[in-house]
Amino acid sequence: MFSPPSMGYDRAITIFSPDGRLYQVEYAQEAVKRGLTAIGIVCVDGGVLIAERRKFSALIDEKTLEKIIKIDDHIGAAYAGLGPDARVLMDAARTTCQIHRLLYDEDIPVETLVKRICDIKQSYTLYAGARPFGVSFIFLGVDGEKAYLYGTEPGGSYAGYKAHAVGMGAQAALEILEKELAGKELKLEEGIRLAIKVLKKISEKEITPEQVELGIVEVKTKKFRKLSQEEIEKYFKTL
């Protein structure tokens, strides 16, 4: 019987496999799974992002390792996957926020920003000569009197969450979060402690405060900020 030649479905993002899959997008998702873990939790009065950062050389300056990024006054994001891809998309996110403020004289809604970033991601699954972005984000921000959390995927899909995790420890983190948050609503202080607790549990090695980044947004102030090293150390001591 004649056997058709292999079509190389995994060599081009513009070719679907017979079972409807885009292998290059799935490979990008594998890049995310190899990244360091990031976790986000929505609370009654705000939200928290936590991410693990790891020095791969004793000579690296820790200040240049950034896993949580302030996008606008009221929005921050954490990522897992390829750092250069994240940097390009975060620059696009900041530009989008500034354009929205100039046009409408107001802060951009969190979901509007997430849609824009996912539109860019999706466009890179359509054209030959390009590749999908190998990065997933957790966006956290305030709209009105409520905090919102969104997770994005390399193919351009996104969803809102009460809590979410990306990276190599995502599956284990989500299992713990499902149990801890079942039928509960947390205050921001409780959310911060839970985020640290989950990250410590799923980490392959013992985590120190220096290996953690923390960002919070408060509904009251409508401001996103990253916690200082001293603040993170205080939370570690309380656990």
N, C-alpha and C positions, 0 to 999 in steps of 0.2 A: 504493500500500500504506500502511496506517495505521502511523504512527511513534509509539511511546509517548513521553510526555514524559520529559525528563531527571529522574532521581530525586535528583540532587544528592548522590551518594555521598560526595563529599569535604566535605560541610557538616555531617555528624553522625557522631559516633563509634559510634553504635549501629546504623548501617546498613551491612551488607556490600555490596560491589559484586558483580555477577554472577560475577566470577572469584574471589570469596572474599577480597577484600582490604579492609582498613580503612585508608582513605586518611589519616585524621587521625593514626593511629599512624605511618604512613610519613612524614608531614610532620614529626612530632616527631623522627624519626630524622634528617631533613635538618637540623633545628636543632642536633642533636649534631654533625653533620659540619661545621658552620660554627664550632664551638667550638675553642678552643686545644687542642693535643695533650697527652694524658697517656698515660704508659706504665708498665706494671708488669712485673716480672720476679721469678720465684721462684728462689731459690738453695738450695744444700745446707744452709746454716746460717742462712737467713733469707730476706729478700726486700726489694725496693726499689720505690718509686714515684717517678716524676719527672714534673713538669708544667711547661709553659711558661706564664708569666704576662706580660702585656704592658700597659703603661700607655697608655691612650688619651688622656691629658692630662698635661702636665708638672706640673700642680698636684695630681695625685692622690698621696696618701700610700701608698707601696708596702706598708706593713704591713697595710693594709686589703684588699689583693688576695691572697686565699687560695684556692689550687686544690687543696691537699692538706690534709685535715682529720683530726685525731685523734678517733676515735669513742669508743674505750675504751682502757684501758692496753695491750691487746694487738692492737688493730685500728685501721687507718687507711684512708682512702679518697681517691681522686682522681676528678675529674669533668671531663666536657666537655659543653657545652650551656648551658642557661639558669641563671645563677647563683641567682636567687630560688627556682627549683624545687629546685635542689640544697640550698639552705639549709633549706628546709622538710623535705625528706626526711632530711637529716643530723640535724636536731633529733629527728625521729621515731626515727632509729637510736640516738641517745644514750639516749633514753627507754627504748627496748626493751632496751638493755644493762643499764640500772639496774634495770628491773623483773625481768629474769632473775636478776640477782645477789641481789636481795631475796628472790625466791621460792626459788631453788635454792642460794644461797650458793656460787656458782661463776661463773667467766667464761663468757660466752655463746659457744658454738661459732660459728665464722665463717659457716658455711653456714646456720645457723639465723637469724642476723641478715640475711643476704642474702635468704633466703626471705621474711622479714617485709617487707623493703623492696620486694621484687618483688610481693608480695601487694598492697601499697598501690598500686604502679604499675598493676598489672593491673586493680584495682577502678576506676581512672579511665578505663578503656576500655569500661566497661559502661553508664554512666549518662548520660542527656541532661543538658545544662546544665553539663557538666564537660569538661575536655580532658585528653589524656595529658600526663604530665610530659616536658618536652623536655630530658631529661638522661640521660646514661649514666655509670655509676660503675665504677671498678676498686677492689674491696675487697681489702685485704691484711692478713693476721693469722696468729697462731700458735695451733694446737690441738695439745696434747701436745708431741711432739718434731718437729713439721713445720710449715713455713709453707704457707699456702694463698692462692691468688689467684683471685678471681671477677670476671667482667665481667657487667654488667646492661644491659638494653636498655629503651627507653621503654615497650614493650608489656608488660613484666613478665617476660620470659624472662631466664635467666641460665645461665652455664656456668663450670666451673673451667678454668683455663689454666696453662700453664707460663710464658707471657708473653702480654701483651695490650696493645692500644692503642686509644684512642678519640680522636675529634676530627678536625680537618681533615687531619692528616698520618698518620692511622691506617693506611691501606692501604700507604703507603710504609714505615712503621715495621714493620709486620708482615712485609713481604717481607724486610727486612734481618734481623729477629729470627729468621725461619725458617732463614735461611742460617747465621747466627752460632751458633744453639743446636742445630743438627742433631747429635744424638748426644752432646751435651755437658751436663755439669752444672757450674755455676759456683759459686765461693765468693762471699760477699757483696761483697767488695771488687771482684772482677771484674764482678759484676752492676752495681754502681754506675757503674763506668767505661763499661760497655757501654751503659747507659741514657743517660748523657751523650753518648756517641758517636753513638747513634742519633738523639737529639733534635737534635743539631747538624747531622747529615746531612740531615734532612728539613725543617729550618726554611728558610723563604723568605729570611730575613735572618740575619746573623751573630748568634748568641746570646751574651749576656754572663752571668756568674754571677748578676747582679742580676735577670735575667729567668727564673730557674729556681728551682723549689721541689723539694726532695728529702726523702723520708721513708723510713725503714728500719725493719724489724722483725727482731729477732734471736731465734733459737730458744733460745739459751743463757739469755737474760734474760727472754724472753717479753714484751718491751716494745716498743711502737712509739714512735718519736720522729722529729721533724723536724730535719734538719741545719741548723746555723747558717750564716749567710752566709760566715763565715770558713772553715768546713769545705768548703762548696761551692767556694769559690775555690781551695782547695788541690787538689781533684780536677781542676778545670779546668786548673791549671798542670801536672799530671802527664800530661795527654793531649797 
